[in-house]
Amino acid sequence: MAKRTKFNKLLIGVIFTLFVTTLFAQKPRTISGALVDAAGNGIVKTTVLLLGEDGTEVQRTETSKKRLGRGGGNFEFKKVLPGNYTLESDAGDAGKLSSPVEVSDKNVKLGDLQLSSEAPPTAVTTEGTPEPTPDSVEFTPDPGKDYILNELSFEIKKMTAELKFLNEELENLKALSKMWVNPLAIYSKEIIMKNGSTVFGKVIYQDEESLKVETLLGYLIINRKDVVRMIDNVVTEEQAEYVPEQVRDSYTPPPMPKLAEPQYTSSGRSASKKYSANCVLVGNITEKKDVQGNYVFTGELKNIGGRRSDFVKVDFVFRKNWSGETKTLTTFVRGGYHTFDSGITTDATLLPGATGGFELYVPHDFGSFIGYSYVIDWEEYE
């Protein structure tokens, strides 16, 4: 019984010793030292990195400042677990440091570590005394620097991608805001309704009773009876007169000829007299508006009568407001030429069965109007 008790005590002692040894072996330690230059002066306010075996950063600290003109350059890492580490420091022109450190069961005191422009590797013993390695040791890449460069490269790529994404979002927002501020940027049709409202959109389908229009709010079905006018907003470009390059510098356009004012016979028409010429509108009058706010009305007339019609014109009566104020503008048809016995030549003649187009340009300073009507007029000579 006594032998068994003695054996149990011995076993407990061995287990306790192993536990204490393991506990102390895993106890965190402290690494301390100082950075000095070639002259032995302390390197102050310089970052020192403690890297693990895989090159990852474990801790970082900064060397101390000088006090009363002395000292400086000291650094310390606390709570460092046992293992193999590497000290890294870059002081610029003063030099660099790359030194392996082994931490076991004692605190590591490195003393003064001299920076070098080539940063040769140094071996450190457990007691903290550095042992310089031979100059013949080949240069090995620094895993810590590669890790930091890779991290910085990744962050730069990430920020570049985010900046590109934000730029695309900003362009989309600008495009959307432009659409709402100026719908004519994407839609050319301006439909004026009888109730005074205006619809900007694109006509997808139309028949004699209704219109299907694509707008910013979606598709709308509009009754054709509710439509007052449809304006096609386009940018009109004036084509310059071509002049040969050889005479371009000295060429001047010829002056417009002055014709005698024609004498119209419409005032002398009798209500009982029948005129065989008859000019009518073919199709509809097209209304366009450019980006400067100028209106252009175009259409086509045809003489369905049996005689020639001269000086064919269209009188547009524009209603300016609801009070009844009106303004009248006149345009002549582009027809055939005819010279009278008096020597006057006109290009606004329509022979029986002939057609001719007309165009009325209304400048933006003409002002706004709520509607218009037109009257076709012509002269008929023997």
C-alpha positions as semicolon CSV with decimal commas, in nm:
position;residue;x (nm);y (nm);z (nm)
1;M;0,000;0,000;0,000
2;A;0,287;0,236;0,084
3;K;0,457;0,161;-0,248
4;R;0,140;0,239;-0,439
5;T;0,098;0,572;-0,261
6;K;0,460;0,664;-0,337
7;F;0,411;0,578;-0,705
8;N;0,101;0,800;-0,727
9;K;0,287;1,096;-0,578
10;L;0,572;1,046;-0,826
11;L;0,330;1,036;-1,120
12;I;0,155;1,354;-1,006
13;G;0,492;1,529;-0,974
14;V;0,595;1,434;-1,327
15;I;0,262;1,554;-1,469
16;F;0,288;1,882;-1,276
17;T;0,645;1,937;-1,403
18;L;0,540;1,880;-1,764
19;F;0,245;2,117;-1,722
20;V;0,462;2,392;-1,574
21;T;0,724;2,347;-1,844
22;T;0,461;2,370;-2,118
23;L;0,299;2,670;-1,953
24;F;0,622;2,862;-1,929
25;A;0,723;2,760;-2,279
26;Q;0,405;2,917;-2,421
27;K;0,427;3,230;-2,208
28;P;0,450;3,549;-2,422
29;R;0,787;3,719;-2,430
30;T;0,927;4,064;-2,504
31;I;1,159;4,168;-2,787
32;S;1,356;4,487;-2,735
33;G;1,642;4,666;-2,904
34;A;1,755;4,987;-3,068
35;L;1,812;5,105;-3,425
36;V;2,137;5,293;-3,492
37;D;2,307;5,423;-3,803
38;A;2,667;5,367;-3,912
39;A;2,788;5,637;-3,668
40;G;2,604;5,478;-3,375
41;N;2,333;5,744;-3,352
42;G;1,980;5,631;-3,269
43;I;1,722;5,631;-3,550
44;V;1,414;5,802;-3,405
45;K;1,050;5,786;-3,515
46;T;1,103;5,495;-3,754
47;T;0,855;5,212;-3,799
48;V;0,971;4,861;-3,709
49;L;0,771;4,558;-3,826
50;L;0,759;4,214;-3,667
51;L;0,674;3,957;-3,933
52;G;0,578;3,592;-3,888
53;E;0,727;3,296;-4,071
54;D;0,472;3,333;-4,353
55;G;0,557;3,701;-4,402
56;T;0,241;3,839;-4,240
57;E;0,262;4,134;-4,004
58;V;0,235;4,037;-3,636
59;Q;0,308;4,370;-3,468
60;R;0,451;4,711;-3,551
61;T;0,601;4,985;-3,337
62;E;0,795;5,308;-3,369
63;T;1,139;5,391;-3,231
64;S;1,149;5,635;-2,943
65;K;1,252;6,002;-2,957
66;K;1,562;6,152;-2,806
67;R;1,531;6,290;-2,454
68;L;1,760;6,570;-2,337
69;G;1,966;6,516;-2,651
70;R;2,046;6,154;-2,565
71;G;1,923;5,810;-2,647
72;G;1,646;5,753;-2,895
73;G;1,588;5,475;-3,144
74;N;1,464;5,217;-2,891
75;F;1,180;4,981;-2,975
76;E;0,996;4,702;-2,797
77;F;0,744;4,430;-2,889
78;K;0,537;4,288;-2,604
79;K;0,335;3,967;-2,569
80;V;0,518;3,782;-2,846
81;L;0,453;3,407;-2,852
82;P;0,751;3,171;-2,895
83;G;0,851;3,112;-3,255
84;N;1,061;3,240;-3,543
85;Y;1,013;3,599;-3,660
86;T;1,174;3,864;-3,881
87;L;1,239;4,228;-3,795
88;E;1,188;4,476;-4,082
89;S;1,265;4,848;-4,088
90;D;1,325;5,107;-4,361
91;A;1,477;5,440;-4,254
92;G;1,529;5,576;-4,605
93;D;1,877;5,722;-4,657
94;A;1,989;5,595;-4,316
95;G;1,954;5,233;-4,431
96;K;1,737;4,927;-4,393
97;L;1,711;4,631;-4,159
98;S;1,601;4,271;-4,209
99;S;1,691;4,047;-3,917
100;P;1,554;3,704;-3,812
101;V;1,462;3,660;-3,445
102;E;1,391;3,342;-3,249
103;V;1,176;3,363;-2,936
104;S;1,175;3,069;-2,692
105;D;1,156;3,075;-2,312
106;K;1,335;3,406;-2,247
107;N;1,288;3,771;-2,333
108;V;1,496;3,870;-2,635
109;K;1,726;4,170;-2,596
110;L;1,882;4,256;-2,928
111;G;2,086;4,557;-2,824
112;D;2,190;4,801;-3,096
113;L;2,096;4,697;-3,451
114;Q;2,290;4,888;-3,714
115;L;2,109;4,976;-4,036
116;S;2,278;4,903;-4,365
117;S;2,217;5,023;-4,718
118;E;2,221;4,659;-4,831
119;A;2,048;4,527;-4,515
120;P;2,253;4,201;-4,478
121;P;2,073;3,933;-4,279
122;T;2,192;3,873;-3,923
123;A;2,138;3,572;-3,696
124;V;2,015;3,627;-3,341
125;T;2,072;3,380;-3,060
126;T;1,826;3,302;-2,786
127;E;2,023;3,517;-2,536
128;G;1,981;3,815;-2,765
129;T;2,340;3,852;-2,897
130;P;2,339;3,915;-3,276
131;E;2,579;3,708;-3,485
132;P;2,667;3,859;-3,826
133;T;2,653;3,621;-4,119
134;P;2,924;3,605;-4,386
135;D;2,914;3,851;-4,678
136;S;2,900;3,558;-4,918
137;V;2,537;3,482;-4,831
138;E;2,318;3,522;-5,141
139;F;2,038;3,781;-5,144
140;T;1,693;3,637;-5,075
141;P;1,367;3,822;-5,149
142;D;1,188;3,975;-4,855
143;P;0,847;3,805;-4,808
144;G;0,723;4,090;-4,591
145;K;0,777;4,352;-4,859
146;D;0,615;4,133;-5,124
147;Y;0,312;4,091;-4,901
148;I;0,279;4,465;-4,845
149;L;0,319;4,540;-5,217
150;N;0,057;4,280;-5,303
151;E;-0,185;4,429;-5,051
152;L;-0,130;4,781;-5,186
153;S;-0,175;4,659;-5,545
154;F;-0,499;4,487;-5,450
155;E;-0,632;4,800;-5,276
156;I;-0,545;5,016;-5,579
157;K;-0,727;4,778;-5,815
158;K;-1,026;4,773;-5,582
159;M;-1,042;5,153;-5,564
160;T;-1,005;5,176;-5,945
161;A;-1,299;4,940;-5,996
162;E;-1,513;5,133;-5,746
163;L;-1,426;5,464;-5,915
164;K;-1,519;5,323;-6,256
165;F;-1,851;5,198;-6,119
166;L;-1,930;5,535;-5,961
167;N;-1,848;5,714;-6,287
168;E;-2,091;5,487;-6,476
169;E;-2,362;5,552;-6,216
170;L;-2,301;5,928;-6,245
171;E;-2,332;5,916;-6,624
172;N;-2,659;5,722;-6,594
173;L;-2,795;5,981;-6,350
174;K;-2,695;6,263;-6,585
175;A;-2,871;6,091;-6,874
176;L;-3,187;6,041;-6,668
177;S;-3,190;6,401;-6,547
178;K;-3,140;6,522;-6,904
179;M;-3,440;6,318;-7,017
180;W;-3,669;6,468;-6,753
181;V;-3,547;6,825;-6,806
182;N;-3,563;6,805;-7,188
183;P;-3,778;6,515;-7,317
184;L;-3,699;6,623;-7,674
185;A;-3,349;6,481;-7,619
186;I;-3,494;6,133;-7,687
187;Y;-3,847;6,199;-7,820
188;S;-3,914;6,414;-8,129
189;K;-4,295;6,425;-8,124
190;E;-4,471;6,702;-7,934
191;I;-4,846;6,640;-7,915
192;I;-5,064;6,933;-7,809
193;M;-5,399;6,831;-7,658
194;K;-5,729;7,019;-7,651
195;N;-5,713;7,053;-7,272
196;G;-5,390;7,256;-7,303
197;S;-5,151;6,979;-7,198
198;T;-4,851;6,865;-7,403
199;V;-4,727;6,508;-7,445
200;F;-4,369;6,435;-7,551
201;G;-4,315;6,090;-7,695
202;K;-4,278;5,860;-7,991
203;V;-4,578;5,744;-8,198
204;I;-4,572;5,363;-8,201
205;Y;-4,905;5,306;-8,379
206;Q;-5,184;5,522;-8,513
207;D;-5,510;5,482;-8,700
208;E;-5,815;5,699;-8,771
209;E;-5,938;5,687;-8,411
210;S;-5,642;5,667;-8,170
211;L;-5,267;5,703;-8,120
212;K;-5,033;5,479;-7,921
213;V;-4,747;5,694;-7,787
214;E;-4,434;5,589;-7,597
215;T;-4,352;5,844;-7,323
216;L;-4,125;5,871;-7,018
217;L;-4,414;5,744;-6,804
218;G;-4,496;5,447;-7,030
219;Y;-4,735;5,387;-7,319
220;L;-5,040;5,612;-7,364
221;I;-5,348;5,559;-7,580
222;I;-5,472;5,902;-7,702
223;N;-5,797;5,968;-7,882
224;R;-5,722;6,141;-8,212
225;K;-6,017;6,380;-8,156
226;D;-5,839;6,519;-7,850
227;V;-5,526;6,612;-8,047
228;V;-5,494;6,973;-8,167
229;R;-5,151;6,962;-8,329
230;M;-4,850;6,731;-8,364
231;I;-4,508;6,893;-8,388
232;D;-4,203;6,706;-8,516
233;N;-3,902;6,860;-8,341
234;V;-3,592;6,821;-8,555
235;V;-3,271;7,014;-8,606
236;T;-3,279;7,186;-8,943
237;E;-2,943;7,228;-9,111
238;E;-2,903;7,481;-9,385
239;Q;-2,701;7,358;-9,680
240;A;-2,449;7,612;-9,798
241;E;-2,421;7,693;-10,167
242;Y;-2,137;7,500;-10,329
243;V;-1,863;7,716;-10,473
244;P;-1,568;7,568;-10,669
245;E;-1,239;7,581;-10,481
246;Q;-1,065;7,770;-10,763
247;V;-1,297;8,070;-10,734
248;R;-1,399;8,037;-10,368
249;D;-1,199;8,340;-10,250
250;S;-1,320;8,581;-10,519
251;Y;-1,675;8,447;-10,560
252;T;-1,973;8,653;-10,446
253;P;-2,336;8,543;-10,491
254;P;-2,529;8,735;-10,756
255;P;-2,784;8,990;-10,628
256;M;-3,149;8,891;-10,615
257;P;-3,349;9,042;-10,904
258;K;-3,618;9,293;-10,818
259;L;-3,947;9,213;-10,980
260;A;-4,238;9,445;-11,020
261;E;-4,509;9,396;-10,765
262;P;-4,783;9,184;-10,926
263;Q;-5,136;9,309;-10,944
264;Y;-5,372;9,061;-10,785
265;T;-5,724;9,021;-10,921
266;S;-5,869;8,859;-10,606
267;S;-6,014;9,192;-10,497
268;G;-6,211;9,216;-10,820
269;R;-6,359;8,870;-10,802
270;S;-6,734;8,851;-10,827
271;A;-6,931;8,610;-10,617
272;S;-7,138;8,506;-10,917
273;K;-6,839;8,436;-11,142
274;K;-6,711;8,079;-11,156
275;Y;-6,339;8,006;-11,169
276;S;-6,226;7,688;-11,330
277;A;-5,893;7,671;-11,137
278;N;-5,921;7,502;-10,797
279;C;-5,623;7,454;-10,562
280;V;-5,659;7,217;-10,267
281;L;-5,434;7,081;-9,993
282;V;-5,289;6,734;-10,051
283;G;-5,248;6,545;-9,724
284;N;-5,177;6,736;-9,403
285;I;-4,963;7,033;-9,308
286;T;-4,648;6,917;-9,132
287;E;-4,528;7,124;-8,841
288;K;-4,165;7,100;-8,726
289;K;-3,972;7,278;-8,455
290;D;-3,592;7,300;-8,431
291;V;-3,379;7,338;-8,118
292;Q;-3,374;7,720;-8,158
293;G;-3,754;7,734;-8,125
294;N;-3,827;7,814;-8,490
295;Y;-4,136;7,659;-8,651
296;V;-4,144;7,529;-9,009
297;F;-4,479;7,449;-9,174
298;T;-4,466;7,243;-9,493
299;G;-4,731;7,099;-9,723
300;E;-4,836;7,039;-10,082
301;L;-5,110;7,192;-10,302
302;K;-5,267;7,056;-10,617
303;N;-5,467;7,230;-10,892
304;I;-5,762;7,001;-10,954
305;G;-5,935;7,255;-11,180
306;G;-5,928;7,293;-11,556
307;R;-5,732;7,620;-11,587
308;R;-5,398;7,763;-11,479
309;S;-5,371;7,925;-11,134
310;D;-5,111;8,197;-11,074
311;F;-4,952;8,335;-10,759
312;V;-5,084;8,047;-10,550
313;K;-5,035;8,121;-10,181
314;V;-5,137;8,003;-9,836
315;D;-5,238;8,256;-9,569
316;F;-5,175;8,132;-9,213
317;V;-5,376;8,305;-8,941
318;F;-5,213;8,242;-8,599
319;R;-5,416;8,285;-8,283
320;K;-5,187;8,437;-8,021
321;N;-5,404;8,407;-7,711
322;W;-5,753;8,333;-7,590
323;S;-5,849;8,703;-7,622
324;G;-5,867;8,671;-8,001
325;E;-5,539;8,844;-8,099
326;T;-5,414;8,710;-8,435
327;K;-5,124;8,751;-8,674
328;T;-5,111;8,653;-9,041
329;L;-4,816;8,517;-9,239
330;T;-4,820;8,425;-9,609
331;T;-4,615;8,181;-9,813
332;F;-4,624;8,110;-10,188
333;V;-4,621;7,768;-10,347
334;R;-4,314;7,638;-10,531
335;G;-4,476;7,571;-10,871
336;G;-4,393;7,620;-11,234
337;Y;-4,262;7,933;-11,410
338;H;-4,483;8,160;-11,618
339;T;-4,404;8,493;-11,783
340;F;-4,686;8,741;-11,841
341;D;-4,718;8,988;-12,126
342;S;-4,604;9,264;-11,891
343;G;-4,267;9,088;-11,849
344;I;-4,331;8,969;-11,493
345;T;-4,221;8,613;-11,427
346;T;-4,359;8,404;-11,143
347;D;-4,263;8,061;-11,010
348;A;-4,590;8,015;-10,816
349;T;-4,800;7,886;-11,107
350;L;-4,987;7,555;-11,104
351;L;-5,113;7,412;-11,430
352;P;-5,422;7,186;-11,425
353;G;-5,330;6,865;-11,244
354;A;-4,992;7,000;-11,126
355;T;-4,871;6,998;-10,764
356;G;-4,634;7,223;-10,576
357;G;-4,498;7,236;-10,224
358;F;-4,489;7,529;-9,985
359;E;-4,292;7,611;-9,674
360;L;-4,353;7,875;-9,408
361;Y;-4,073;7,966;-9,169
362;V;-4,188;8,117;-8,839
363;P;-3,895;8,256;-8,634
364;H;-3,886;8,211;-8,259
365;D;-3,924;8,587;-8,200
366;F;-4,271;8,561;-8,357
367;G;-4,390;8,453;-8,013
368;S;-4,608;8,171;-7,894
369;F;-4,949;8,083;-8,036
370;I;-5,229;7,850;-7,933
371;G;-5,350;7,750;-8,279
372;Y;-5,375;7,847;-8,642
373;S;-5,596;7,828;-8,949
374;Y;-5,511;7,863;-9,317
375;V;-5,670;7,991;-9,640
376;I;-5,558;7,890;-9,990
377;D;-5,571;8,174;-10,241
378;W;-5,462;8,216;-10,603
379;E;-5,503;8,445;-10,900
380;E;-5,645;8,357;-11,236
381;Y;-5,560;8,552;-11,548
382;E;-5,697;8,527;-11,903
